[in-house]
Amino acid sequence: MVIFLDLDEVLIEQVNVSDEITLTGRTTSPTASCPCCGTASSHVQSRYMRTLRDLPSHGYPVRLILQVRRFFCRKSTCARKMFAERLPELCQPYAQRSKRLQEALCRLGLAAGGQAGAEIGSEQGIHGSRDTILRLVRRHQLPDPPTSHIVGIDDWAWKRRQRYGTLICEPREPPAA
């Protein structure tokens, strides 16, 4: 049974299954890079527990509890003296949901909208309020529209009734040369 992604920098130490699947783990990388200056540091300042929600597995909600470390930045000119290690494959900084869960909620919002997405998601075990879903949809990057190379314009008018119109069309395929 696959519960969670295979992450090299996270060691799962305990799995508890009751009303939900709780994975307890810790980070294992010996160093972390400062988000401001990029300097690698191995000098640990402290540790704290971070809780994330993930996609459900076999009908059970999944909660990940990670022990994350804070490091001292070794560069004396860096504005940030301490920083917490980042897990870019797993989640965004300060996020309470994994990237997989955020993407699923965003897809629900794009397909069904806020309230309907929240209802469909709760039926599937993917919990998120309508406001959360709409916030994720607003942050979603839309693909750039394709650029037009040839555009056709046609104007017409009916004299007696004073109706004027302009038609702008783009051919589906460029004409053969």
C-alpha positions as CSV (number, residue, x, y, z in Angstrom):
1,M,0.0,0.0,0.0
2,V,1.6,3.3,-1.1
3,I,0.7,6.0,1.4
4,F,3.2,8.7,0.7
5,L,5.7,9.8,-1.9
6,D,9.2,8.5,-1.7
7,L,11.2,11.5,-0.5
8,D,14.9,11.1,0.0
9,E,15.2,13.8,2.7
10,V,12.3,12.5,4.9
11,L,12.6,9.4,7.0
12,I,9.2,8.1,8.1
13,E,9.7,6.7,11.7
14,Q,6.1,5.8,12.7
15,V,2.8,5.1,11.0
16,N,-0.4,5.2,13.0
17,V,-3.7,4.2,11.5
18,S,-6.9,5.0,13.3
19,D,-9.5,7.4,12.0
20,E,-6.7,8.9,9.9
21,I,-3.3,7.8,8.8
22,T,-0.6,9.7,10.7
23,L,2.9,9.6,9.5
24,T,5.6,10.8,11.8
25,G,9.0,11.5,10.4
26,R,12.0,13.7,10.4
27,T,14.3,15.3,7.8
28,T,17.7,13.6,7.2
29,S,19.8,15.8,5.0
30,P,23.0,16.9,6.9
31,T,22.8,20.4,5.6
32,A,20.3,23.0,4.4
33,S,20.7,26.1,2.2
34,C,19.8,29.5,3.4
35,P,16.8,30.8,1.4
36,C,18.3,34.3,1.3
37,C,22.0,33.8,0.4
38,G,22.1,30.1,-0.6
39,T,24.9,29.3,1.8
40,A,24.8,25.7,3.0
41,S,24.8,25.2,6.8
42,S,25.1,22.2,9.1
43,H,24.9,24.2,12.4
44,V,21.4,23.3,13.9
45,Q,19.8,25.9,16.1
46,S,16.7,24.0,17.1
47,R,13.9,21.7,16.0
48,Y,10.2,22.0,15.7
49,M,7.2,19.9,14.6
50,R,5.4,20.8,11.3
51,T,2.0,19.3,10.4
52,L,0.9,18.8,6.8
53,R,-2.2,17.3,5.3
54,D,-1.9,15.1,2.2
55,L,-4.2,13.3,-0.2
56,P,-6.3,10.5,1.4
57,S,-5.1,6.9,1.0
58,H,-7.7,4.2,0.8
59,G,-10.4,6.4,2.2
60,Y,-8.4,7.6,5.2
61,P,-7.2,11.2,5.5
62,V,-3.4,11.5,5.7
63,R,-1.5,13.7,8.2
64,L,2.2,14.1,8.1
65,I,4.0,15.3,11.2
66,L,7.6,16.2,10.5
67,Q,10.4,17.2,12.8
68,V,12.1,20.1,10.9
69,R,15.3,21.8,11.9
70,R,16.3,25.4,12.1
71,F,19.8,26.3,11.1
72,F,22.2,29.2,11.7
73,C,23.3,30.9,8.5
74,R,27.1,30.8,8.3
75,K,27.4,33.9,6.1
76,S,27.9,36.9,8.4
77,T,26.6,39.4,5.9
78,C,23.3,37.6,5.4
79,A,20.2,39.4,6.6
80,R,18.7,36.1,7.9
81,K,20.6,34.7,10.8
82,M,18.4,31.6,11.3
83,F,16.3,29.7,8.8
84,A,14.2,26.6,8.7
85,E,15.0,23.9,6.2
86,R,12.8,23.8,3.2
87,L,11.1,20.8,1.6
88,P,10.4,22.1,-2.0
89,E,9.3,18.7,-3.3
90,L,6.8,18.3,-0.5
91,C,5.2,21.7,0.2
92,Q,5.5,25.4,-0.1
93,P,7.0,27.4,2.8
94,Y,4.4,28.0,5.6
95,A,1.9,25.7,3.9
96,Q,-0.4,23.4,5.8
97,R,-1.1,21.2,2.8
98,S,1.2,19.1,0.6
99,K,1.7,20.2,-3.0
100,R,-0.3,17.2,-4.1
101,L,-3.3,18.1,-2.0
102,Q,-3.1,21.8,-3.2
103,E,-3.0,20.7,-6.8
104,A,-6.0,18.4,-6.3
105,L,-8.0,21.1,-4.6
106,C,-7.1,23.5,-7.4
107,R,-8.1,21.0,-10.1
108,L,-11.5,20.6,-8.2
109,G,-11.9,24.4,-8.2
110,L,-11.1,24.8,-11.9
111,A,-13.5,22.0,-12.8
112,A,-16.4,22.7,-10.5
113,G,-15.9,26.0,-8.7
114,G,-15.6,26.9,-5.0
115,Q,-18.7,25.5,-3.3
116,A,-19.2,22.6,-5.6
117,G,-15.5,21.7,-5.4
118,A,-15.6,21.7,-1.7
119,E,-18.6,19.4,-1.7
120,I,-17.1,17.0,-4.2
121,G,-13.8,17.1,-2.4
122,S,-15.4,16.3,1.0
123,E,-17.1,13.3,-0.6
124,Q,-13.7,12.0,-1.8
125,G,-12.0,12.8,1.5
126,I,-10.2,15.9,0.1
127,H,-11.2,18.5,2.6
128,G,-10.9,22.2,1.8
129,S,-13.3,25.1,2.3
130,R,-14.7,26.9,-0.7
131,D,-12.6,30.0,0.1
132,T,-9.4,27.9,0.2
133,I,-10.3,26.3,-3.2
134,L,-11.0,29.7,-4.7
135,R,-7.7,31.1,-3.3
136,L,-5.8,28.2,-4.9
137,V,-7.6,28.8,-8.2
138,R,-6.7,32.5,-8.2
139,R,-3.0,31.6,-7.6
140,H,-3.1,29.1,-10.4
141,Q,-0.9,30.1,-13.4
142,L,-2.8,29.9,-16.6
143,P,-0.9,28.8,-19.7
144,D,0.1,31.6,-22.1
145,P,-2.4,31.9,-25.0
146,P,-0.9,31.0,-28.4
147,T,0.2,34.0,-30.5
148,S,-1.7,34.7,-33.7
149,H,0.2,35.1,-36.9
150,I,-2.6,35.8,-39.3
151,V,-5.8,37.6,-38.4
152,G,-8.7,38.3,-40.7
153,I,-10.9,41.4,-40.3
154,D,-14.2,42.0,-42.1
155,D,-16.4,45.1,-41.7
156,W,-20.0,45.4,-42.9
157,A,-22.9,47.8,-42.5
158,W,-26.6,47.9,-43.3
159,K,-27.3,51.4,-44.4
160,R,-31.0,51.9,-43.6
161,R,-31.0,50.5,-40.1
162,Q,-27.5,51.8,-39.3
163,R,-26.1,48.5,-38.1
164,Y,-22.4,48.2,-38.3
165,G,-20.2,45.2,-37.5
166,T,-16.7,44.0,-37.4
167,L,-15.7,40.4,-37.5
168,I,-12.2,39.3,-36.4
169,C,-11.2,35.8,-37.2
170,E,-8.1,33.7,-36.9
171,P,-7.6,30.7,-39.3
172,R,-7.0,27.4,-37.6
173,E,-4.2,26.5,-39.9
174,P,-1.8,28.9,-41.6
175,P,-2.3,29.0,-45.3
176,A,0.1,27.0,-47.4
177,A,2.8,29.0,-49.1
